[in-house]
Amino acid sequence: MQLTEKHRQYWQKNLRITAVLLAIWFVATFVVAYFARDLSFNFFGWPFSFYMAAQGSLVVYVVIIWFYARYMNKLDQEHGVAEEV
């Protein structure tokens, strides 16, 4: 099956946003944990490293999921492949 230019644009945008969101996920999960001892400042009354381990990373994950769903719904409508509800 030959992909049209419209399909290529759709997949390029999809892969680009996926790569950006995976980079954010990686930073929130691994980079913050790796530098946890160096991040010794208070955030909402708790040490930042404790906050990120307990709640901050989960908030980042929910925001990533929300943004991806919203972005993909908009992209689907833009390219005419949205689901009918």
Distance bins in CASP14 RR format, pairs under 12 A and 6 or more apart:
PFRMAT RR
TARGET T0000
AUTHOR 0000-0000-0000
RMODE 2
METHOD distances of the structure
MODEL  1
1 7 0 0 0 0 1 0 0 0 0 0 0
2 8 0 0 0 0 0 1 0 0 0 0 0
3 9 0 0 0 0 1 0 0 0 0 0 0
3 10 0 0 0 0 1 0 0 0 0 0 0
3 11 1 0 0 1 0 0 0 0 0 0 0
3 12 0 0 0 0 0 1 0 0 0 0 0
4 10 0 0 0 0 1 0 0 0 0 0 0
4 11 0 0 0 0 0 1 0 0 0 0 0
4 79 0 0 0 0 0 1 0 0 0 0 0
5 11 0 0 0 0 0 1 0 0 0 0 0
5 12 0 0 0 0 0 1 0 0 0 0 0
5 79 0 0 0 0 0 1 0 0 0 0 0
6 12 0 0 0 0 0 1 0 0 0 0 0
6 13 0 0 0 0 0 1 0 0 0 0 0
6 75 0 0 0 0 0 1 0 0 0 0 0
6 78 0 0 0 0 1 0 0 0 0 0 0
6 79 1 0 0 1 0 0 0 0 0 0 0
6 80 0 0 0 0 1 0 0 0 0 0 0
6 81 0 0 0 0 1 0 0 0 0 0 0
7 13 0 0 0 0 0 1 0 0 0 0 0
7 14 0 0 0 0 0 1 0 0 0 0 0
7 79 0 0 0 0 1 0 0 0 0 0 0
7 80 0 0 0 0 0 1 0 0 0 0 0
7 81 0 0 0 0 1 0 0 0 0 0 0
8 14 0 0 0 0 0 1 0 0 0 0 0
8 15 0 0 0 0 0 1 0 0 0 0 0
8 79 0 0 0 0 0 1 0 0 0 0 0
9 15 0 0 0 0 0 1 0 0 0 0 0
9 16 0 0 0 0 0 1 0 0 0 0 0
9 75 0 0 0 0 1 0 0 0 0 0 0
9 78 0 0 0 0 1 0 0 0 0 0 0
9 79 1 0 0 1 0 0 0 0 0 0 0
10 16 0 0 0 0 0 1 0 0 0 0 0
10 17 0 0 0 0 0 1 0 0 0 0 0
10 72 0 0 0 0 0 1 0 0 0 0 0
10 74 0 0 0 0 0 1 0 0 0 0 0
10 75 1 0 0 1 0 0 0 0 0 0 0
10 76 0 0 0 0 1 0 0 0 0 0 0
10 77 0 0 0 0 0 1 0 0 0 0 0
10 78 0 0 0 0 1 0 0 0 0 0 0
10 79 1 0 1 0 0 0 0 0 0 0 0
10 80 0 0 0 0 1 0 0 0 0 0 0
10 81 1 0 0 1 0 0 0 0 0 0 0
10 82 0 0 0 0 0 1 0 0 0 0 0
11 17 0 0 0 0 0 1 0 0 0 0 0
11 18 0 0 0 0 0 1 0 0 0 0 0
11 72 0 0 0 0 0 1 0 0 0 0 0
11 75 0 0 0 0 0 1 0 0 0 0 0
11 79 0 0 0 0 1 0 0 0 0 0 0
11 81 0 0 0 0 0 1 0 0 0 0 0
12 18 0 0 0 0 0 1 0 0 0 0 0
12 19 0 0 0 0 0 1 0 0 0 0 0
12 75 0 0 0 0 0 1 0 0 0 0 0
12 79 0 0 0 0 0 1 0 0 0 0 0
13 19 0 0 0 0 0 1 0 0 0 0 0
13 20 0 0 0 0 0 1 0 0 0 0 0
13 71 0 0 0 0 1 0 0 0 0 0 0
13 72 0 0 0 0 1 0 0 0 0 0 0
13 74 0 0 0 0 0 1 0 0 0 0 0
13 75 1 0 1 0 0 0 0 0 0 0 0
13 76 0 0 0 0 0 1 0 0 0 0 0
13 78 0 0 0 0 1 0 0 0 0 0 0
13 79 0 0 0 0 1 0 0 0 0 0 0
14 20 0 0 0 0 0 1 0 0 0 0 0
14 21 0 0 0 0 0 1 0 0 0 0 0
14 68 0 0 0 0 1 0 0 0 0 0 0
14 71 0 0 0 0 1 0 0 0 0 0 0
14 72 1 0 0 1 0 0 0 0 0 0 0
14 74 0 0 0 0 0 1 0 0 0 0 0
14 75 1 0 0 1 0 0 0 0 0 0 0
14 76 0 0 0 0 1 0 0 0 0 0 0
14 78 0 0 0 0 0 1 0 0 0 0 0
14 79 0 0 0 0 1 0 0 0 0 0 0
14 81 0 0 0 0 0 1 0 0 0 0 0
15 21 0 0 0 0 0 1 0 0 0 0 0
15 22 0 0 0 0 0 1 0 0 0 0 0
15 75 0 0 0 0 0 1 0 0 0 0 0
16 22 0 0 0 0 0 1 0 0 0 0 0
16 23 0 0 0 0 0 1 0 0 0 0 0
16 71 0 0 0 0 0 1 0 0 0 0 0
16 75 0 0 0 0 0 1 0 0 0 0 0
17 23 0 0 0 0 0 1 0 0 0 0 0
17 24 0 0 0 0 0 1 0 0 0 0 0
17 64 0 0 0 0 0 1 0 0 0 0 0
17 67 0 0 0 0 1 0 0 0 0 0 0
17 68 1 0 0 1 0 0 0 0 0 0 0
17 69 0 0 0 0 0 1 0 0 0 0 0
17 70 0 0 0 0 0 1 0 0 0 0 0
17 71 1 0 1 0 0 0 0 0 0 0 0
17 72 1 0 0 1 0 0 0 0 0 0 0
17 74 0 0 0 0 0 1 0 0 0 0 0
17 75 0 0 0 0 1 0 0 0 0 0 0
18 24 0 0 0 0 0 1 0 0 0 0 0
18 25 0 0 0 0 0 1 0 0 0 0 0
18 64 0 0 0 0 0 1 0 0 0 0 0
18 67 0 0 0 0 0 1 0 0 0 0 0
18 68 1 0 0 1 0 0 0 0 0 0 0
18 71 0 0 0 0 1 0 0 0 0 0 0
18 72 0 0 0 0 1 0 0 0 0 0 0
18 75 0 0 0 0 0 1 0 0 0 0 0
19 25 0 0 0 0 0 1 0 0 0 0 0
19 26 0 0 0 0 0 1 0 0 0 0 0
19 68 0 0 0 0 0 1 0 0 0 0 0
20 26 0 0 0 0 0 1 0 0 0 0 0
20 27 0 0 0 0 0 1 0 0 0 0 0
20 64 0 0 0 0 1 0 0 0 0 0 0
20 67 0 0 0 0 1 0 0 0 0 0 0
20 68 0 0 0 0 1 0 0 0 0 0 0
20 71 0 0 0 0 0 1 0 0 0 0 0
21 27 0 0 0 0 0 1 0 0 0 0 0
21 28 0 0 0 0 0 1 0 0 0 0 0
21 60 0 0 0 0 0 1 0 0 0 0 0
21 61 0 0 0 0 0 1 0 0 0 0 0
21 63 0 0 0 0 1 0 0 0 0 0 0
21 64 1 0 1 0 0 0 0 0 0 0 0
21 65 0 0 0 0 1 0 0 0 0 0 0
21 66 0 0 0 0 0 1 0 0 0 0 0
21 67 1 0 0 1 0 0 0 0 0 0 0
21 68 1 0 1 0 0 0 0 0 0 0 0
21 69 0 0 0 0 0 1 0 0 0 0 0
21 70 0 0 0 0 0 1 0 0 0 0 0
21 71 0 0 0 0 1 0 0 0 0 0 0
21 72 0 0 0 0 0 1 0 0 0 0 0
22 28 0 0 0 0 0 1 0 0 0 0 0
22 29 0 0 0 0 0 1 0 0 0 0 0
22 30 0 0 0 0 0 1 0 0 0 0 0
22 61 0 0 0 0 0 1 0 0 0 0 0
22 64 0 0 0 0 1 0 0 0 0 0 0
22 68 0 0 0 0 0 1 0 0 0 0 0
23 29 0 0 0 0 0 1 0 0 0 0 0
23 30 0 0 0 0 0 1 0 0 0 0 0
23 31 0 0 0 0 1 0 0 0 0 0 0
23 60 0 0 0 0 0 1 0 0 0 0 0
23 64 0 0 0 0 0 1 0 0 0 0 0
24 30 0 0 0 0 0 1 0 0 0 0 0
24 31 0 0 0 0 0 1 0 0 0 0 0
24 32 0 0 0 0 0 1 0 0 0 0 0
24 57 0 0 0 0 0 1 0 0 0 0 0
24 60 1 0 0 1 0 0 0 0 0 0 0
24 61 0 0 0 0 1 0 0 0 0 0 0
24 63 0 0 0 0 1 0 0 0 0 0 0
24 64 1 0 0 1 0 0 0 0 0 0 0
24 65 0 0 0 0 0 1 0 0 0 0 0
24 67 0 0 0 0 1 0 0 0 0 0 0
24 68 0 0 0 0 0 1 0 0 0 0 0
25 31 0 0 0 0 0 1 0 0 0 0 0
25 32 0 0 0 0 0 1 0 0 0 0 0
25 57 0 0 0 0 1 0 0 0 0 0 0
25 58 0 0 0 0 0 1 0 0 0 0 0
25 60 1 0 0 1 0 0 0 0 0 0 0
25 61 1 0 0 1 0 0 0 0 0 0 0
25 62 0 0 0 0 0 1 0 0 0 0 0
25 63 0 0 0 0 0 1 0 0 0 0 0
25 64 1 0 0 1 0 0 0 0 0 0 0
25 65 0 0 0 0 0 1 0 0 0 0 0
25 67 0 0 0 0 0 1 0 0 0 0 0
25 68 0 0 0 0 0 1 0 0 0 0 0
26 32 0 0 0 0 1 0 0 0 0 0 0
26 33 0 0 0 0 0 1 0 0 0 0 0
26 34 0 0 0 0 0 1 0 0 0 0 0
26 57 0 0 0 0 0 1 0 0 0 0 0
26 60 0 0 0 0 0 1 0 0 0 0 0
26 61 0 0 0 0 0 1 0 0 0 0 0
26 64 0 0 0 0 0 1 0 0 0 0 0
27 33 0 0 0 0 0 1 0 0 0 0 0
27 34 0 0 0 0 0 1 0 0 0 0 0
27 35 0 0 0 0 0 1 0 0 0 0 0
27 52 0 0 0 0 0 1 0 0 0 0 0
27 57 0 0 0 0 0 1 0 0 0 0 0
27 60 0 0 0 0 1 0 0 0 0 0 0
27 64 0 0 0 0 0 1 0 0 0 0 0
28 34 0 0 0 0 0 1 0 0 0 0 0
28 51 0 0 0 0 0 1 0 0 0 0 0
28 52 1 0 0 1 0 0 0 0 0 0 0
28 53 0 0 0 0 0 1 0 0 0 0 0
28 55 0 0 0 0 0 1 0 0 0 0 0
28 56 1 0 0 1 0 0 0 0 0 0 0
28 57 1 0 1 0 0 0 0 0 0 0 0
28 58 0 0 0 0 1 0 0 0 0 0 0
28 59 0 0 0 0 1 0 0 0 0 0 0
28 60 1 0 1 0 0 0 0 0 0 0 0
28 61 1 0 0 1 0 0 0 0 0 0 0
28 62 0 0 0 0 0 1 0 0 0 0 0
28 63 0 0 0 0 1 0 0 0 0 0 0
28 64 0 0 0 0 1 0 0 0 0 0 0
29 36 0 0 0 0 0 1 0 0 0 0 0
29 52 0 0 0 0 1 0 0 0 0 0 0
29 53 0 0 0 0 0 1 0 0 0 0 0
29 56 0 0 0 0 0 1 0 0 0 0 0
29 57 1 0 0 1 0 0 0 0 0 0 0
29 58 0 0 0 0 0 1 0 0 0 0 0
29 60 0 0 0 0 1 0 0 0 0 0 0
29 61 0 0 0 0 1 0 0 0 0 0 0
29 64 0 0 0 0 0 1 0 0 0 0 0
30 36 0 0 0 0 0 1 0 0 0 0 0
30 52 0 0 0 0 0 1 0 0 0 0 0
30 57 0 0 0 0 0 1 0 0 0 0 0
31 38 0 0 0 0 0 1 0 0 0 0 0
31 39 0 0 0 0 0 1 0 0 0 0 0
31 49 0 0 0 0 0 1 0 0 0 0 0
31 52 0 0 0 0 0 1 0 0 0 0 0
31 57 0 0 0 0 0 1 0 0 0 0 0
31 60 0 0 0 0 0 1 0 0 0 0 0
32 38 0 0 0 0 0 1 0 0 0 0 0
32 39 1 0 0 1 0 0 0 0 0 0 0
32 43 0 0 0 0 0 1 0 0 0 0 0
32 48 0 0 0 0 1 0 0 0 0 0 0
32 49 1 0 0 1 0 0 0 0 0 0 0
32 50 0 0 0 0 0 1 0 0 0 0 0
32 51 0 0 0 0 1 0 0 0 0 0 0
32 52 1 0 1 0 0 0 0 0 0 0 0
32 53 0 0 0 0 1 0 0 0 0 0 0
32 56 0 0 0 0 1 0 0 0 0 0 0
32 57 1 0 0 1 0 0 0 0 0 0 0
32 60 0 0 0 0 1 0 0 0 0 0 0
33 39 0 0 0 0 1 0 0 0 0 0 0
33 48 0 0 0 0 0 1 0 0 0 0 0
33 49 1 0 0 1 0 0 0 0 0 0 0
33 50 0 0 0 0 0 1 0 0 0 0 0
33 52 1 0 0 1 0 0 0 0 0 0 0
33 53 1 0 0 1 0 0 0 0 0 0 0
33 56 0 0 0 0 0 1 0 0 0 0 0
33 57 0 0 0 0 1 0 0 0 0 0 0
34 49 0 0 0 0 0 1 0 0 0 0 0
34 52 0 0 0 0 0 1 0 0 0 0 0
35 48 0 0 0 0 1 0 0 0 0 0 0
35 49 0 0 0 0 1 0 0 0 0 0 0
35 52 0 0 0 0 0 1 0 0 0 0 0
36 47 0 0 0 0 1 0 0 0 0 0 0
36 48 0 0 0 0 1 0 0 0 0 0 0
36 49 1 1 0 0 0 0 0 0 0 0 0
36 50 0 0 0 0 1 0 0 0 0 0 0
36 51 0 0 0 0 0 1 0 0 0 0 0
36 52 1 0 0 1 0 0 0 0 0 0 0
36 53 1 0 0 1 0 0 0 0 0 0 0
36 54 0 0 0 0 0 1 0 0 0 0 0
36 57 0 0 0 0 0 1 0 0 0 0 0
37 47 0 0 0 0 1 0 0 0 0 0 0
37 48 0 0 0 0 0 1 0 0 0 0 0
37 49 1 0 0 1 0 0 0 0 0 0 0
37 50 0 0 0 0 0 1 0 0 0 0 0
38 47 0 0 0 0 0 1 0 0 0 0 0
38 48 0 0 0 0 1 0 0 0 0 0 0
38 49 0 0 0 0 1 0 0 0 0 0 0
39 46 0 0 0 0 0 1 0 0 0 0 0
39 47 1 0 0 1 0 0 0 0 0 0 0
39 48 1 0 1 0 0 0 0 0 0 0 0
39 49 1 0 1 0 0 0 0 0 0 0 0
39 50 0 0 0 0 1 0 0 0 0 0 0
39 51 0 0 0 0 1 0 0 0 0 0 0
39 52 1 0 0 1 0 0 0 0 0 0 0
39 53 0 0 0 0 0 1 0 0 0 0 0
40 46 0 0 0 0 0 1 0 0 0 0 0
40 47 1 0 0 1 0 0 0 0 0 0 0
40 48 1 0 0 1 0 0 0 0 0 0 0
40 49 1 0 0 1 0 0 0 0 0 0 0
40 50 0 0 0 0 0 1 0 0 0 0 0
40 51 0 0 0 0 0 1 0 0 0 0 0
41 47 1 0 0 1 0 0 0 0 0 0 0
41 48 1 0 1 0 0 0 0 0 0 0 0
41 49 0 0 0 0 1 0 0 0 0 0 0
41 50 0 0 0 0 0 1 0 0 0 0 0
41 51 0 0 0 0 0 1 0 0 0 0 0
41 52 0 0 0 0 0 1 0 0 0 0 0
42 48 1 0 0 1 0 0 0 0 0 0 0
42 49 0 0 0 0 0 1 0 0 0 0 0
42 50 0 0 0 0 1 0 0 0 0 0 0
42 51 0 0 0 0 1 0 0 0 0 0 0
43 49 0 0 0 0 1 0 0 0 0 0 0
43 50 0 0 0 0 1 0 0 0 0 0 0
43 51 1 0 1 0 0 0 0 0 0 0 0
43 52 0 0 0 0 1 0 0 0 0 0 0
43 53 0 0 0 0 0 1 0 0 0 0 0
43 54 0 0 0 0 0 1 0 0 0 0 0
43 55 0 0 0 0 0 1 0 0 0 0 0
43 56 0 0 0 0 1 0 0 0 0 0 0
43 59 0 0 0 0 0 1 0 0 0 0 0
44 50 0 0 0 0 0 1 0 0 0 0 0
44 51 1 0 0 1 0 0 0 0 0 0 0
44 52 0 0 0 0 0 1 0 0 0 0 0
44 54 0 0 0 0 0 1 0 0 0 0 0
44 55 0 0 0 0 1 0 0 0 0 0 0
44 56 0 0 0 0 1 0 0 0 0 0 0
44 59 0 0 0 0 0 1 0 0 0 0 0
45 51 0 0 0 0 1 0 0 0 0 0 0
46 52 0 0 0 0 1 0 0 0 0 0 0
46 53 0 0 0 0 1 0 0 0 0 0 0
46 54 1 0 0 1 0 0 0 0 0 0 0
46 55 0 0 0 0 1 0 0 0 0 0 0
46 56 0 0 0 0 0 1 0 0 0 0 0
47 53 0 0 0 0 1 0 0 0 0 0 0
47 54 0 0 0 0 0 1 0 0 0 0 0
48 54 0 0 0 0 0 1 0 0 0 0 0
48 55 0 0 0 0 0 1 0 0 0 0 0
48 56 0 0 0 0 1 0 0 0 0 0 0
48 57 0 0 0 0 0 1 0 0 0 0 0
49 55 0 0 0 0 0 1 0 0 0 0 0
49 56 0 0 0 0 0 1 0 0 0 0 0
49 57 0 0 0 0 0 1 0 0 0 0 0
50 56 0 0 0 0 1 0 0 0 0 0 0
50 57 0 0 0 0 0 1 0 0 0 0 0
51 57 0 0 0 0 1 0 0 0 0 0 0
51 58 0 0 0 0 0 1 0 0 0 0 0
51 59 0 0 0 0 1 0 0 0 0 0 0
51 60 0 0 0 0 0 1 0 0 0 0 0
52 58 0 0 0 0 1 0 0 0 0 0 0
52 59 0 0 0 0 1 0 0 0 0 0 0
52 60 0 0 0 0 1 0 0 0 0 0 0
52 61 0 0 0 0 0 1 0 0 0 0 0
53 60 0 0 0 0 0 1 0 0 0 0 0
55 61 0 0 0 0 0 1 0 0 0 0 0
55 62 0 0 0 0 0 1 0 0 0 0 0
56 62 0 0 0 0 1 0 0 0 0 0 0
56 63 0 0 0 0 1 0 0 0 0 0 0
57 63 0 0 0 0 0 1 0 0 0 0 0
57 64 0 0 0 0 0 1 0 0 0 0 0
58 64 0 0 0 0 0 1 0 0 0 0 0
58 65 0 0 0 0 0 1 0 0 0 0 0
59 65 0 0 0 0 0 1 0 0 0 0 0
59 66 0 0 0 0 0 1 0 0 0 0 0
60 66 0 0 0 0 0 1 0 0 0 0 0
60 67 0 0 0 0 0 1 0 0 0 0 0
61 67 0 0 0 0 0 1 0 0 0 0 0
61 68 0 0 0 0 0 1 0 0 0 0 0
62 68 0 0 0 0 0 1 0 0 0 0 0
62 69 0 0 0 0 0 1 0 0 0 0 0
63 69 0 0 0 0 0 1 0 0 0 0 0
63 70 0 0 0 0 0 1 0 0 0 0 0
63 71 0 0 0 0 0 1 0 0 0 0 0
64 70 0 0 0 0 0 1 0 0 0 0 0
64 71 0 0 0 0 0 1 0 0 0 0 0
65 71 0 0 0 0 0 1 0 0 0 0 0
65 72 0 0 0 0 0 1 0 0 0 0 0
66 72 0 0 0 0 0 1 0 0 0 0 0
66 73 0 0 0 0 0 1 0 0 0 0 0
67 73 0 0 0 0 0 1 0 0 0 0 0
67 74 0 0 0 0 0 1 0 0 0 0 0
68 74 0 0 0 0 0 1 0 0 0 0 0
68 75 0 0 0 0 0 1 0 0 0 0 0
69 75 0 0 0 0 0 1 0 0 0 0 0
69 76 0 0 0 0 0 1 0 0 0 0 0
70 76 0 0 0 0 0 1 0 0 0 0 0
70 77 0 0 0 0 0 1 0 0 0 0 0
71 77 0 0 0 0 0 1 0 0 0 0 0
71 78 0 0 0 0 0 1 0 0 0 0 0
72 78 0 0 0 0 0 1 0 0 0 0 0
72 79 0 0 0 0 0 1 0 0 0 0 0
72 81 0 0 0 0 0 1 0 0 0 0 0
72 82 0 0 0 0 1 0 0 0 0 0 0
72 83 0 0 0 0 0 1 0 0 0 0 0
73 79 0 0 0 0 0 1 0 0 0 0 0
73 80 0 0 0 0 0 1 0 0 0 0 0
73 81 0 0 0 0 0 1 0 0 0 0 0
73 82 1 0 0 1 0 0 0 0 0 0 0
73 83 0 0 0 0 1 0 0 0 0 0 0
73 85 0 0 0 0 0 1 0 0 0 0 0
74 80 0 0 0 0 0 1 0 0 0 0 0
74 81 0 0 0 0 0 1 0 0 0 0 0
74 82 0 0 0 0 1 0 0 0 0 0 0
75 81 0 0 0 0 1 0 0 0 0 0 0
75 82 0 0 0 0 1 0 0 0 0 0 0
76 82 1 0 1 0 0 0 0 0 0 0 0
76 83 1 0 0 1 0 0 0 0 0 0 0
76 84 0 0 0 0 0 1 0 0 0 0 0
76 85 0 0 0 0 0 1 0 0 0 0 0
77 83 0 0 0 0 1 0 0 0 0 0 0
77 84 0 0 0 0 0 1 0 0 0 0 0
77 85 0 0 0 0 0 1 0 0 0 0 0
END
